[in-house]
Amino acid sequence: MKEITLTGSTASKIRRAVEEGEIVLFTSDYGCVDCEEFEEELEREGLNWIIDYKVIVTHDDESIIEAFNMNVDSIPVIFYLNEKIDGSIDKLKERFNSLIEFRDELQRRFSEYAEKLSSKIGLKVKLNMDTLSIIAKSGWKKGKITCPCRIVETSCPCPYVEDELKKNSRCLCKLFIVEK
């Protein structure tokens, strides 16, 4: 999750992110209890990976004006493809249920693959959940699973995984890592 303070100079970047399908959480830096509780619950539920940008609305006039210009009239609130989603875990789960299920399915599939790799190379291979979340979110948006680190679009897991694990104890994107 990238954190950015809402100002006149960052507003266009944030608008573009929302329009391009990034999942953007608007919150505050001035002790909003609902914002703090929402962020704690995101962490507890293991759902903070869903959020691409955490936008901080400050008490600065410029920040407040930009928030109102973006239709942010209360916080916490989430925007996705210009859709406004109230800042509640239940609404988040409901709206992004297909993404959550997609990541869970990838986790199951890639865990099985990691077990096969472990048997094949004789080393314990584990999944990196941070990388899995990035791949899942990208795949959910694009409709296909690709390696996030290769310039030429390559399906994931890529054909180089086994060699990279033997040589570097991890694949290039760090989805699969040899446990030490």
N, C-alpha and C positions, 0 to 999 in steps of 0.2 A: 504494500500500500504506500503510495507516494503521498507525502503531506505537503500542502501548499496553502499559503495565506492568501485570502481573497483581497486583492487590491485592483486598482484600475489597470495596472500593467499585467496582471495575471488573469483577468476576467475573460479575455478572448481565448486563452489557452483552455480554460475550464469549460467555456461554452463549446469549443471544438471537441473536447474530450467527451462531453455528454452527447453531442450530436453523432459522434463516431462510434458510440456503443460502449464507452467506458462506464463503469459503475462508480458514481460519485456520491460520497457522503458529505453533507454540509453539517458542520458542528461548530462549536465555539471554543474560545480560549479563556472565557471569563466566568467559569464556575457554573455552567448550565448543568444542573443535576440530571435532567433527562439525557443529555448528551453523554455525560460520564457513565450513567447506568447502561445506556445503549452500547457504548464501547466496551464496557466490562462484560456485558452479556454476549456481545459478538465474540469476545475472547473465550469466555466460558463455553460457548456453544461450538467453538472451533470454526466460526464462519468469517473471521476477519479476512481470510484469503479472497473472499468474494469482492471486496471493495478495492477498486483500482486507485482512486484518489480520495484522500481525506482533505476537505477544504475547510480551513479555519476562517470563520467570520469573526472579526475582531470588533471591538466597540468603536473603532475608528469610523468617522462619517463616510469616508470613501468606501470602506468595506461594506457597511450597512447599505449604502446606495446601490452598490453592485449586486448585493444579495437580493434586494427588492427588484432590481432590473432582471434578475434571473428567476423571478417568481418564487424566491425563497422568503416566505413570510413567517416561518417558525422553524425551529431546529430541535432535534436532529431530523433531517430529511434526506432521502436518497433520490437521485435522478439517474435514469437510464433511457437512452434514446428519447430524450425530452419528456419522458414519463415521470411524473412525480409520485414517489412512494413514501408514505408516512414512515417515520423512523421507529419502527417496531420490529422486533425479531420475527414475530409471526408473519407480518406483511412481507418481510425480506424472504423468509422461507417459502411462503406461498408464491411470490413472484419468481424466485429463482430456484424452485424445486427441481426443474429439469436440469439445471446446471449442477446442483448438489448431487442428484442421482447419477448424472453423467460422470462426475468426478469419482463417486463411489464405485461405479462400474469399471472405470479405468484403473482405480486402485486395486480392485479384485484381479483384473486381467494382468496388470503389470506385476502384481505380487506373485502370481503364478509363473509369470515369465522370469522373474528374479529367482524363484526356486529352481527353475530349469537351468538357468545360467549357473547357479551355485553348484548344481550337480555336474554340469558340463565342464566348468573350469576348476572345480575343487576348492573354491573359496566362497565364503558366505557373502552373498550380494543382498543389499537392502535397498529399499526405495527412499528417495528424498521427497518428502511430502510437499515441500515448498515448490520444487520443480514440477511435481505432479500437478499442483494447483494451477501453475502457469500454463502448462500444456493442456489441462482440462478446460480452462477458461478460453484459451485460444481455439481449441478444437470445437468447443460448444458454439463459439461465435462464427467460425469459418466453415464448420461442417466436416472437418477432417483433422486427423491427428498428425502433426508434423513436428520435427525436431526444431526447437526454438533457436538453436545455435548455428545451424548450417545455413549458408548463404543460398545454396541450391536447395529448393524445397525437397525434403526427404521425409518419408513416413517414419513414424516413431512407434516402436523402437527402430532405430536406424541399423543398417547392416554392419556398422563398425563397432557396435557395443562390446562384443566379446573381446576383440583385439584391444580396445581401449581399456577395458577392465583389467586385462592381463598386464598391459603396459603401464597404465596410470592409476590403477585402482578406482577408476570411475570412468563413466562415459563423458563425452564432451559437455553435455548439458547438465550433468550431475544428477540425472534422474536415477541412475543405477550407480551404487557406490559399494565398494568392497568394504565390509565391516572388519575393523581391526581388532 
